[in-house]
Amino acid sequence: MALKVAGRGRIPPFIVMDVVRAAEARAAAGHDVLHMEIGQPSTPAPKGVLAAAQAALAGDVLGYTGAFGLEALRARLADWYRLRYGVEVPVERIALTPGSSGAFVLGFLAAFEPGDRVALATPCYPAYRNILTALGIETVLVPAEAEHGFQPTPELLERAGPLDGVVVASPANPTGTMLGADALERLYGWCHTAGVRLVSDEIYHGIVYGPAATTALAMGDDAIVVNSFSKYFSMTGWRLGWMIVPPDMVRAVECLAQNLFISPPTLSQHAAMAAFDCVPELEENVARYARNRALLLAELPKAGFDRLAPADGAFYLYADVAHLTNDSTAFCRRMLEEVGVAATPGVDFDPERGSRSLRFSFAGSTEAMAEAARRLAAWKR
Ligand SMILES: Cc1ncc(COP(=O)(O)O)c(C=O)c1O
């Protein structure tokens, strides 16, 4: 007898992972592939972090920690908020999590009931939608406009019907666009008044090309703020993120974390203690992203990709390719096969309009970006 497989587990794939697999298969077959599909730093963790990990391996039992993580690391994060943003965050509200991905599961479970309605402005990071769906929470996709940097506005949210939550990211994935301090404050104020829980994904903070990003913590304490060691700190595989939990949710999130994960990865926590002392090395990474961004902003238009969202932060360029294709998945497949440049089709981020857009990641080396631009300019499509 065929056994039941739950419907809620049947969420869409994370398409970029499929693209990564296709690119790797091509590389394994001996072809030269330039990776502009992957949303992660091409650098290892900073040297100080690696040294701290070695020391922990040699000298620590590496058992479980508390559900919210090592007290000392939480204190370093509180210092980071004081130093970087001038914001005081009580250590009790800081929860280390298995990547920011773990923080989303905990935050969504603690904030929303099954059937609640949570808005996402598209294009957006696909896992928000897919995690919420798996948890039985209704996602309300709000197509955002290029003129607002593809970010949600109170006016757009007003039109979305009754809401229980909204997730925003600034800088955003896939667009790299940011909400300025005023826009974030307006959004926060609207959510606060309307009784809508704001979830602020701040994972790309630190990777910006103009004014620094503003944290929702500066506006009040009822937003869920999520961040990670994955991007600025260049530690994706270490699976360590954090969440600043609103005071009314601390105990619920703690009980969920105890039961779902027991604790965040201990070796990664010891290693991450050193991350805050590695700022010069991390800023070198950001300087390389800035060089890559400038190069591509100059070269991609010559290759026909001239409708690009303003990439204020993160390491992505989101291109409107409506004049080149109405099937970005097939277009990206051909681009990989014919010139060996891997990029992610927009359908991952925007089920409605994504067939006419794609995302280039510029987290790789500057040489790889220059070569990709050359190949794209010479591509006879
Ligand atoms: C916007 C955004 N949020 C969250 C994540 C998840 O990151 P992690 O679980 O590694 O912290 C990613 C990863 O690409 C992302 O782009």
Ligand as a Chemical Component Dictionary entry (heavy atoms), coordinates in Angstrom:
data_LIG
# 
_chem_comp.id                   LIG 
_chem_comp.type                 NON-POLYMER 
_chem_comp.pdbx_formal_charge   0 
_chem_comp.three_letter_code    LIG 
# 
loop_
_chem_comp_atom.comp_id 
_chem_comp_atom.atom_id 
_chem_comp_atom.alt_atom_id 
_chem_comp_atom.type_symbol 
_chem_comp_atom.charge 
_chem_comp_atom.model_Cartn_x 
_chem_comp_atom.model_Cartn_y 
_chem_comp_atom.model_Cartn_z 
_chem_comp_atom.pdbx_ordinal 
LIG C1 C1 C 0 17.891 37.306 1.459 1  
LIG C2 C2 C 0 18.407 36.057 2.084 2  
LIG N1 N1 N 0 17.979 35.722 3.302 3  
LIG C3 C3 C 0 18.393 34.593 3.904 4  
LIG C4 C4 C 0 19.282 33.723 3.280 5  
LIG C5 C5 C 0 19.690 32.447 3.997 6  
LIG O1 O1 O 0 20.989 32.472 4.440 7  
LIG P1 P1 P 0 21.615 31.605 5.627 8  
LIG O2 O2 O 0 20.631 30.562 6.026 9  
LIG O3 O3 O 0 22.874 31.039 5.074 10 
LIG O4 O4 O 0 21.868 32.571 6.760 11 
LIG C6 C6 C 0 19.776 34.038 2.013 12 
LIG C7 C7 C 0 20.698 33.122 1.317 13 
LIG O5 O5 O 0 21.021 33.290 0.157 14 
LIG C8 C8 C 0 19.320 35.240 1.398 15 
LIG O6 O6 O 0 19.742 35.609 0.180 16 
# 
loop_
_chem_comp_bond.comp_id 
_chem_comp_bond.atom_id_1 
_chem_comp_bond.atom_id_2 
_chem_comp_bond.value_order 
_chem_comp_bond.pdbx_ordinal 
LIG C1 C2 SING 1  
LIG C2 N1 SING 2  
LIG C2 C8 DOUB 3  
LIG N1 C3 DOUB 4  
LIG C3 C4 SING 5  
LIG C4 C5 SING 6  
LIG C4 C6 DOUB 7  
LIG C5 O1 SING 8  
LIG O1 P1 SING 9  
LIG P1 O2 DOUB 10 
LIG P1 O3 SING 11 
LIG P1 O4 SING 12 
LIG C6 C7 SING 13 
LIG C6 C8 SING 14 
LIG C7 O5 DOUB 15 
LIG C8 O6 SING 16 
# 
